[in-house]
Amino acid sequence: MLRDREHGGRLLARALGYVRAEAPIVLGVARGGVPVALEVARALDAPLDLMTVQKVGAAEFPEYTIAAVAEDGAVYVRREALREVGMTDADVVQLTEGAAVEIVRRVRAYRGDAHLPDLAGRTVVVVDDGVATGATACAAARAVRRRGAARVVFGAPVIAAAAAPVLRYEFDEVVALDWPRPFVAIGIWYELFERVSDEAVVECIRLGGEHLPKREADRIWDGEASRGVAGEHPATLPREVLAIPCQGASPGFLDADLVVPIGAKGIVVFSTGSTRESPRYRLISRALHHVGLATLRCDLLTLTERRATRLPVDPNVLTSRIATAIRWISAYPPARGMHRGLYGAGAGAEAALVAVARDQELIEAVVVRAGQLDAVPALTLASILAPVLLVVGSRDESVLSANRAALAHLATADLAVVPGATDLFGEPGALEAVARLAADWFKRWLERAAARGPARPLDVTQNPAVPSPGH
């Protein structure tokens, strides 16, 4: 786990130290690769510039990369992705024309009227913050070779193992700190991984040109920092660790993490089959924080149950505990008055829907990822009044079929099919697509609910065995 892009850049610079003798030029892939490249350029005592590359995503799922275009027009197309979404070369041409407009804007913002330095006969080190599919890096490689570079080296702190063959075909050498498999998403490998602003890119290039020593203050993020605490970015929001009491056949406490951005109007409770510390759910949480929503990630098993890994879990127990957690947090002061949503995945997906069907006042919006909905009775689905978004991967055929059947029974619902994704959404860009879909859905419905006024706390004494918050 890397702290941030600067930390990743300093570690990567050590691995690239051998290139220093070749007097290279370092090019950071804008935007995210530039802070990493700044650290590499300083360590190699090399000039720093940038290469602007724009990803081209599928029409319905922009996070699913099908191609990339560099600032001089070099294009790299992922043929297998193109087939997956049923698009043609003509479609790619049309989309790259739109990407070219954004590239022109960004190049002007970064360089003004200046041009890339002369690369002819030089060793060029292309640096990015990570690689999922390899499309962006490959487009950059083709652009650099067009300009006559003698040797092209690529470096990134983390590179998906599946991307190695395409990178090694386009570059003379490829250097990474780690080659994870499965990869899931670049941001999972960083504690702080947020969008870098145009201003931050320009400042990095200025610092690279001045060869200044590294200062801890050299972090410039975009205006979304206002959602944090006193100027911090949402990724650094304080996390409150809670112990939610639960009763029943196996009483105890449910460990939970609560994050409340300033001004949050809604809260999303997670109902999942894995630990609250899962990188997948941290990534989804970040997306929700970005749109101003609080999150409660809760373990639905007590510590004793988690240690007894072979202990079978009764679905009714999970359903009851979801309801307990939602009622408890509705009365907890930092979340009181917030309208509530429920994100269900894995073993928690079925339990989430059953909980909502049993108690309509619990929540006001639901997102279910890869839910095994064939086990949920049609009458249960029909009784759910809250709007439900079903998210399924296009390659998860049995679950996709079950979700399509369930859609017909839900009163207000939609089905989003993420191209190229399987059941765990471990493919590059797939989990980001889920995060965007979930954030958009919850923001839409919870803001609509907030416009009617604050939500009322639920009665935690409905189950008399559950003590009030703080007891």
C-alpha positions in Angstrom: 0.0 0.0 0.0 1.4 3.4 -1.1 0.6 6.6 0.9 0.1 8.8 -2.2 1.5 9.4 -5.6 4.6 11.2 -4.3 5.4 8.2 -2.1 5.0 5.9 -5.1 7.2 8.1 -7.2 10.0 8.1 -4.7 10.0 4.3 -4.5 9.7 4.0 -8.3 12.7 6.3 -8.7 14.9 3.8 -6.8 13.9 1.1 -9.2 14.6 3.3 -12.2 18.0 4.6 -10.9 19.9 2.6 -13.4 18.6 4.8 -16.2 20.2 8.0 -14.8 23.5 7.3 -16.7 21.6 7.6 -20.0 20.6 11.3 -19.3 16.9 10.6 -20.0 13.9 12.8 -20.4 11.0 12.0 -18.0 7.4 12.4 -19.3 4.6 12.1 -16.8 1.2 10.9 -18.2 -1.1 13.7 -17.4 -2.8 14.1 -15.1 -2.2 11.4 -12.4 1.2 10.3 -13.6 2.8 13.8 -13.3 3.2 13.9 -9.5 4.8 10.5 -9.7 7.1 11.6 -12.6 8.2 14.7 -10.6 9.8 12.4 -8.0 11.4 10.3 -10.7 12.8 13.3 -12.5 14.3 14.7 -9.4 16.0 11.4 -8.5 17.3 10.9 -12.0 18.3 14.6 -12.3 16.4 14.7 -15.5 14.2 17.3 -17.2 10.5 16.8 -16.6 7.7 17.2 -19.1 4.4 15.6 -19.7 2.4 13.5 -22.3 -1.3 14.2 -22.5 -3.3 11.1 -23.2 -7.1 10.7 -23.1 -8.9 7.5 -22.4 -11.8 6.6 -24.7 -14.5 4.7 -22.8 -17.5 2.8 -24.0 -20.5 5.0 -24.6 -22.6 3.7 -21.7 -19.7 3.0 -19.3 -16.9 5.6 -19.7 -14.8 3.7 -17.1 -14.5 0.7 -19.4 -11.6 1.7 -21.6 -11.7 0.7 -25.3 -9.0 2.9 -26.6 -6.7 5.8 -25.8 -5.4 8.7 -27.9 -2.2 10.8 -27.2 -1.7 14.4 -27.9 -0.1 14.0 -31.3 -2.9 11.7 -32.5 -1.3 8.4 -31.7 -4.1 5.9 -30.9 -4.2 2.5 -29.2 -7.3 0.3 -29.5 -8.1 -2.6 -27.2 -9.6 -5.0 -29.7 -11.0 -7.4 -27.2 -12.8 -4.6 -25.4 -14.2 -3.4 -28.7 -15.7 -6.8 -29.4 -17.1 -7.0 -25.8 -19.2 -3.9 -26.2 -20.1 -4.5 -29.8 -18.5 -1.4 -31.2 -16.7 -0.9 -34.5 -13.6 1.0 -35.7 -15.9 3.7 -37.0 -17.3 4.2 -33.5 -13.8 4.5 -32.1 -12.9 7.2 -34.7 -16.0 9.2 -33.6 -15.2 8.9 -29.9 -11.5 9.8 -30.4 -12.5 13.0 -32.2 -14.3 14.0 -29.0 -11.3 13.0 -27.0 -9.0 15.1 -29.2 -10.9 18.3 -28.3 -10.3 17.6 -24.6 -6.6 16.9 -25.3 -6.2 20.3 -27.0 -7.8 22.0 -24.0 -5.5 20.3 -21.6 -2.3 20.8 -23.6 -3.1 24.5 -23.8 -3.7 24.6 -20.1 -0.4 22.8 -19.3 2.0 24.2 -21.9 0.4 27.3 -23.4 2.0 27.7 -26.8 5.1 25.6 -25.9 5.7 22.1 -27.5 7.1 18.8 -26.4 11.0 18.9 -26.1 13.0 17.2 -28.9 13.0 13.5 -28.2 15.1 12.4 -31.2 17.8 9.9 -30.2 17.0 10.3 -26.5 16.1 7.8 -23.8 12.6 8.7 -22.7 11.1 7.4 -19.4 7.3 7.5 -19.5 5.7 7.5 -16.0 2.2 6.9 -14.8 0.6 6.3 -11.4 -0.6 2.8 -12.3 -1.8 0.7 -15.2 -5.0 -1.2 -15.4 -5.5 -2.1 -19.1 -2.3 -0.5 -20.6 -4.2 1.5 -23.3 -3.0 4.9 -22.0 0.6 3.8 -21.6 0.7 2.2 -25.1 -0.8 5.4 -26.7 2.0 7.4 -25.0 4.6 5.0 -26.2 3.5 5.3 -29.8 3.5 9.1 -29.6 7.0 9.1 -28.1 8.4 6.8 -30.8 6.8 9.0 -33.5 9.1 11.7 -32.2 12.2 9.6 -32.7 13.1 8.4 -29.2 15.9 5.9 -29.3 14.8 4.0 -26.2 11.5 4.1 -24.4 11.2 2.9 -20.8 7.9 2.8 -18.9 7.5 2.9 -15.1 4.6 2.9 -12.7 4.3 1.9 -9.0 1.6 -0.7 -9.7 0.8 -2.5 -13.0 -1.9 -5.1 -13.5 -0.2 -8.4 -14.3 -2.6 -8.9 -17.2 -1.3 -5.7 -18.9 2.3 -6.9 -18.9 2.3 -8.5 -22.5 0.9 -5.4 -24.2 3.3 -3.0 -22.3 6.4 -5.1 -23.1 5.4 -5.1 -26.8 5.3 -1.3 -26.9 8.2 -0.4 -24.6 11.8 -1.4 -24.5 11.6 -1.9 -20.7 8.8 -1.9 -18.2 9.5 -1.3 -14.5 7.0 -1.6 -11.6 7.1 -2.0 -7.8 4.3 -4.7 -8.0 2.3 -6.6 -10.6 -0.9 -7.4 -8.7 -3.3 -10.2 -9.8 -6.2 -9.6 -9.5 -5.8 -5.9 -9.9 -9.3 -4.4 -9.6 -8.4 -0.7 -9.7 -5.3 1.6 -9.4 -6.8 3.5 -6.4 -6.9 0.5 -4.2 -3.2 0.4 -4.0 -3.0 4.0 -2.6 -4.2 5.3 0.8 -4.7 8.7 -0.8 -5.6 8.6 -4.5 -7.7 11.5 -5.8 -8.1 13.4 -9.0 -5.2 15.7 -9.8 -6.2 19.2 -11.0 -4.8 21.0 -14.0 -3.2 23.5 -11.6 -1.4 20.7 -9.8 0.0 19.4 -13.2 1.3 22.9 -14.1 2.9 23.3 -10.6 4.6 19.9 -10.9 6.1 20.8 -14.2 7.3 24.1 -12.8 8.9 22.3 -9.8 10.5 19.8 -12.1 12.1 22.5 -14.2 13.5 24.2 -11.1 14.9 21.0 -9.7 13.7 22.0 -6.2 14.1 19.6 -3.3 11.0 17.8 -2.3 8.8 19.7 0.1 5.9 18.2 2.0 3.7 21.1 1.0 3.9 20.1 -2.7 0.4 18.7 -2.8 -2.2 20.6 -4.8 -5.6 18.9 -5.2 -8.8 20.2 -6.8 -11.7 22.0 -5.2 -13.3 18.8 -4.0 -11.2 19.2 -0.9 -13.9 21.4 0.5 -15.9 18.3 1.3 -13.3 17.2 3.7 -12.4 18.6 7.2 -10.9 22.0 7.2 -9.6 21.7 3.6 -8.6 18.0 3.7 -9.6 15.8 0.8 -12.4 13.3 1.3 -10.0 10.4 1.3 -8.5 11.8 4.6 -11.9 12.2 6.3 -11.8 11.0 9.9 -13.2 7.5 10.4 -15.2 6.7 13.5 -15.1 3.1 14.6 -18.3 1.9 16.2 -19.5 -1.2 18.0 -23.2 -1.7 17.2 -24.9 -4.0 19.7 -26.9 -6.9 18.3 -29.0 -9.5 20.1 -30.5 -12.9 19.2 -29.2 -16.4 19.2 -25.6 -15.1 19.0 -25.5 -11.7 20.8 -22.5 -9.4 20.5 -21.3 -6.3 18.7 -21.0 -5.5 15.0 -17.8 -3.6 14.2 -18.5 -0.7 11.9 -16.7 2.3 10.3 -18.6 5.6 9.9 -17.4 8.4 7.7 -19.4 11.6 7.5 -18.3 14.3 5.0 -19.2 17.9 5.9 -22.7 18.8 4.7 -23.7 15.2 4.0 -27.4 14.9 3.3 -27.6 11.1 3.2 -25.8 8.0 4.4 -25.3 4.6 2.7 -25.1 1.5 4.8 -23.1 -1.4 3.4 -24.6 -5.0 3.5 -21.9 -7.3 2.2 -20.6 -10.8 2.7 -17.0 -9.8 3.4 -15.2 -7.6 5.9 -15.8 -3.9 6.0 -12.1 -3.4 5.3 -12.4 -4.9 1.8 -10.5 -2.7 -0.8 -13.6 -3.0 -3.0 -15.9 -1.4 -0.5 -13.3 1.3 0.3 -13.3 2.2 -3.3 -17.1 2.4 -3.5 -17.1 4.5 -0.3 -14.7 7.0 -1.8 -17.1 7.5 -4.7 -19.9 8.1 -2.3 -17.9 10.6 -0.2 -17.2 12.5 -3.4 -20.9 13.2 -4.0 -21.4 14.2 -0.4 -22.8 11.0 1.1 -21.8 9.5 4.4 -21.0 5.8 4.7 -21.4 3.1 7.3 -19.4 -0.1 6.5 -20.5 -2.7 8.9 -19.4 -6.3 9.6 -22.5 -8.4 9.8 -20.8 -11.1 11.9 -19.5 -10.6 15.4 -15.8 -11.1 16.2 -16.5 -14.5 17.6 -18.4 -15.5 14.4 -15.7 -14.2 12.2 -13.1 -16.3 14.0 -15.2 -19.4 13.6 -14.8 -19.3 9.8 -16.7 -22.5 9.2 -19.8 -21.4 11.2 -22.8 -21.3 8.8 -24.6 -18.0 8.8 -28.4 -18.0 8.7 -29.7 -15.5 6.1 -32.3 -14.5 8.6 -29.6 -13.5 11.0 -28.0 -11.2 8.4 -31.3 -9.7 7.5 -32.0 -8.9 11.2 -28.6 -7.4 11.7 -28.9 -5.1 8.7 -32.1 -3.8 10.1 -30.5 -3.4 13.6 -27.5 -1.5 12.1 -29.8 0.9 10.1 -32.0 1.6 13.1 -29.0 2.2 15.3 -27.3 4.6 13.0 -30.5 6.5 12.3 -30.5 7.6 16.0 -26.7 8.1 16.3 -26.1 11.9 16.5 -23.6 12.4 13.6 -26.0 10.6 11.2 -29.3 11.7 12.7 -31.7 13.3 10.2 -29.9 11.7 7.2 -31.8 9.9 4.6 -30.6 6.3 4.2 -29.5 4.1 1.3 -28.4 0.5 1.3 -25.6 -1.1 -0.8 -25.8 -4.9 -1.0 -23.2 -7.2 -2.4 -22.2 -10.8 -2.1 -23.9 -12.7 0.6 -25.3 -9.5 1.9 -27.3 -8.7 -1.3 -30.2 -11.1 -0.7 -30.3 -10.1 3.0 -30.4 -6.4 2.0 -33.5 -6.9 -0.2 -35.3 -9.0 2.4 -34.7 -6.5 5.1 -36.1 -3.7 2.9 -39.1 -5.7 2.0 -39.9 -6.5 5.7 -39.5 -2.9 6.8 -40.2 -0.1 4.2 -39.2 2.7 6.5 -35.6 1.5 6.8 -34.1 3.0 3.7 -35.0 5.1 0.6 -32.7 3.7 -2.1 -30.9 0.4 -2.8 -28.0 -0.7 -5.0 -27.3 -4.4 -5.4 -24.1 -5.7 -7.0 -24.1 -9.2 -8.4 -26.9 -10.3 -6.2 -28.0 -13.9 -6.2 -31.6 -12.9 -6.6 -33.0 -16.2 -7.7 -33.2 -17.0 -4.0 -35.5 -14.0 -3.3 -39.2 -14.8 -3.7 -41.1 -12.8 -6.3 -43.6 -11.6 -3.6 -40.7 -10.2 -1.5 -39.3 -8.3 -4.5 -42.8 -7.0 -5.3 -43.2 -5.6 -1.8 -40.1 -3.3 -2.1 -41.1 0.3 -2.7 -37.7 1.9 -2.6 -35.9 2.4 -5.9 -33.5 -0.4 -6.6 -30.5 -0.4 -9.0 -29.2 -3.9 -10.0 -25.6 -4.0 -11.2 -24.3 -7.1 -12.9 -21.3 -8.0 -15.1 -22.0 -8.9 -18.7 -19.9 -12.2 -18.3 -21.8 -13.2 -15.1 -24.4 -15.0 -17.2 -26.4 -16.9 -14.5 -26.6 -13.9 -12.2 -27.5 -11.6 -15.1 -30.4 -13.9 -16.0 -31.7 -14.0 -12.4 -31.4 -10.2 -12.1 -33.3 -9.7 -15.3 -36.1 -11.9 -14.0 -36.1 -10.0 -10.7 -36.4 -6.7 -12.4 -39.9 -7.5 -13.6 -41.1 -7.8 -10.0 -39.6 -4.6 -8.6 -41.8 -1.5 -8.5 -39.1 1.1 -9.2 -35.8 -0.4 -10.5 -33.2 -0.4 -13.2 -30.6 -2.9 -14.4 -27.0 -1.8 -15.3 -24.8 -4.3 -17.1 -21.1 -3.6 -16.9 -19.4 -4.8 -20.0 -16.6 -7.3 -19.7 -17.1 -7.8 -15.9 -17.5 -11.1 -14.1 -18.9 -11.8 -10.7 -16.2 -10.1 -8.6 -15.7 -7.1 -11.0 -12.0 -7.6 -10.9 -11.5 -6.5 -14.5 -9.9 -3.1 -15.1 -12.4 -0.3 -14.9 -15.3 -2.6 -13.8 -15.3 -1.6 -10.1 -15.0 2.1 -11.0 -18.1 1.6 -13.2 -20.0 0.1 -10.2 -18.8 3.0 -8.0 -20.0 5.6 -10.5 -23.4 3.9 -10.9 -23.9 3.6 -7.2 -22.9 7.2 -6.5 -25.2 8.5 -9.2 -28.1 6.4 -8.0 -27.8 7.3 -4.3 -27.2 10.9 -4.9 -30.3 11.2 -7.1 -32.7 9.5 -4.7 -31.3 10.6 -1.4 -31.0 14.3 -2.5 -34.6 14.0 -3.7 -35.6 12.7 -0.2 -33.6 15.4 1.6 -35.5 18.1 -0.3 -38.6 17.0 1.6 -36.8 17.6 4.9 -34.7 15.6 7.4 -35.3 11.9 8.0 -36.7 11.0 11.3 -34.8 8.6 13.5 -36.1 5.1 13.6 -37.2 3.5 16.9 -34.3 1.4 18.1 -36.4 0.1 20.9 -38.6 -1.7 18.4 -36.3 -4.6 19.3 -36.2 -4.2 23.1 -33.0 -6.1 23.3 -31.1 -3.4 21.4 -29.8 -0.6 23.6 -29.8 3.0 22.5 -26.6 4.5 20.9 -24.1 5.4 23.5 -25.2 2.9 26.1 
